[in-house]
Amino acid sequence: MQTREGLRPGIIKDGNAMRGLCERIVVEVNRIFDGCITRIDNDVFTTQMRDFSIVPVPPLTFIQAQSRGQYTPVRNLRIVPIGERGQSRVMFETFIPTTIEFEDATGQRGTALEEIVQQQDLIMRVPRSGLRPYRVESIINLESARGRIVGTDYAVMTCCMVTLTRIIAPTDILIPTYGIVEFDESETAGACQMLFDTPMFPEVDRC
């Protein structure tokens, strides 16, 4: 039987990860079938600005633009198999929500939103279709320190961009476990003790 210490998250002190395994369970995970990183250096984008934080007085001076760790929508997806090893051309567009910081003619600083469209054409390993379909996921970091604003409508920016693209599908897998986790109790008292004594998870036979 596992001790409470053995059912808590933490370092495996004796280095034996097999000790205490007592059950096989099925868990649902997002399996990543393939992934790749794309880096774009000094690419120029022109985009329309919207949702201003202030009513700007032109002319506007560009300060910076960025989009940090955004899960961006993938649209117009096309996948074309190209070989026998499961490789395919993965073609799609990403629409990157980006915040532009600017200064207007009165010295006020403000922000505006924009959406940058980026074309992607990648070679990736794509699984065969199943009852539970896979999806293409794109996470993007974008920065720009060089740009100009045309009137109060458009921004022309030189951007650096890092994109992480992954092929993901929900999958049921079988894993060995040490049993249900034991969390430490906080100090409580009062009329709610019966509720507090109810197990956090459905009871199962202990390992």
N, C-alpha and C positions, 0 to 999 in steps of 0.2 A: 504494500500500500504506500502511496505517495505521502510524504510529509507536507505540511503547509508550505515549508520553504521550497520544496520541489515543485509546487504548483503556482509559484509566483514568477513574474518576468524578472530576468536578471542574468548575471554572468554564470556560466557553467563552470563552477570552481575546480572540479576534478578533471575537466577536459573530456569527460566521457558523455557525449550527447545521447548515446543509446540508452543509458541508464534511466529507468523510469518510464520508458515508452510502454504503453499498455493498451492502446486502442487505435483502431484505424477509423477515420471519419472522412466524410465527403464534404468538401467546401466548394463554394462557387467563387471563382477568381476571374479577373480579367487577364487572360493569357495574352502575352505580347509575342506574336509570331515573328515580327521583324521590326526593326527601327533604324533610322539613319538621321544624321545631323547635316544640315545644309547651312553653309555660311555665305553670306552675300556682303561684299565690300564695296562701298561707295556707289551704290545704285541710285539713280535719280527717279523720284516719283512726283507726279503732279496729282493733287487731290483737292476735292472741295471741302471747305470748312463749314461746320454747323454747331449748334448748341453752344453759343458764346456765353461765357460767365459774366461778361460785362457788355455794355453797348459801346463798341470801340469807335474811336475817332481816327480815321485814316490820316496819314499812312501808318501801316502796322509794321513793326520790326520783329522779325523772327528771332526767338531765343533758343528754343530747343523743342524736340518732339520725342516721345517715347511710348512704348507699349511693352509692359513687363509681364512675362509669363502667362500670356493670354491663351486660353483654349479657343482657337479661331474656327469659325464655321468652314467646313469643307464642302464646296459646291462643284457642280459639273464634273463629277468623278467619272473617269474612264479607266478601266483596267484591261490591258491587252497582254495575254500570255506570250512570252517570247522564247521559251526554252523548255527543256524537259526537267529541269531542277526546281520547278515551282516558281521561277522568276517571271516577273511581269513588269510591263511599263505601267506606272501608276501616275495618272495625269489628273490634275484638279486645280481649282482656284481656292485660295484662302483670302478671307476678308478680315483684315487686321484692324481692330479698333485702336485708334491712336489719339493721344492727347498732345496738342500743340500749345506751347507757351509763347506769348508774344507781349510786346509793349506798344501801346498806341501813341498818338501824337501828343497827348497830354501827360505822358509818363506813367499812366496806369498799366499795371500788368494784369493780364487775363489769360484764360485758356479757351480752347475750342476743341471740338471733337472732329475726327475725320475717320474714314475707312479706306485703307490702302488695299488694293487688289494685287495679289502676287500669284503668278503662274508657277506651277510645280510640275516637273516631269522627271520621275524617279524610277530607278530599277530596284524592286523589292521582292522579297519572297511572300507570296500571297497564298493562304490555305485554300483548299477546295471548299466550295460552298456546302453548307450544312443546314440543318433545321434552325440552328441559332446562328444568324449571320455575323460576319466580322464587320468591323468598321475601320475607317481611316481617321486617325486623330492627329491634329497638328497643334503644337505649342510653339509660340513665337515670342522672342524678345527682339525689340527694335529700338534703335536710338538714332537720333540725328542732331548734330550740333551746327549744321550748315544748311541754310535755306533762305528763302525770301517769300514774302506774301504779296500776291498780286491783288490790289484793291482790298476788299474785305472778304473775298470769296474763295480764293485758291491759294494753296501753298505748294511751292516747288522745293523739294528737300533732297539732300544727298544722305542716304541712309545706310547704316550697317545693320545686318539682320542675322539672327541665328534661329533656325527652325528645327525642331525635333518632330519627326513624323513617325508614327507607329501604326502597325496593323494589329488590331486588338479584337478578341472575341471572348464573350463570356463562356467559361468552361468549368465543368465539374471535375475536380481531381480528388484522388484518395491520398491522404497523408497520415503518417503516424503522429500520435499526440501523447502528452503526459497526463491528460485529463482536463477537467474544467478549471480555469484559473481561479485562484484565491486572492481576492483583493483585501487590503488592510481596511479595518473598520475605523471610521472617524468617531469622535466622542459625541454621543447623542443621548437625549433623555426626554421623557414626556409621554403624552397620550398616544403617540404614533409608533410605539415600540413594536406592536404586533405587525404593522406594515413593514417596519424596518427589519424584522426577523424573517420576512418572507425571502426565500432564495432568489438571487438575482436571475439565475437561469433555471430552466426546467430540470428537475432532478433526474439523474441517471445513476446506474450502479457505479460505485466508485471503483477505480482501478485497484 
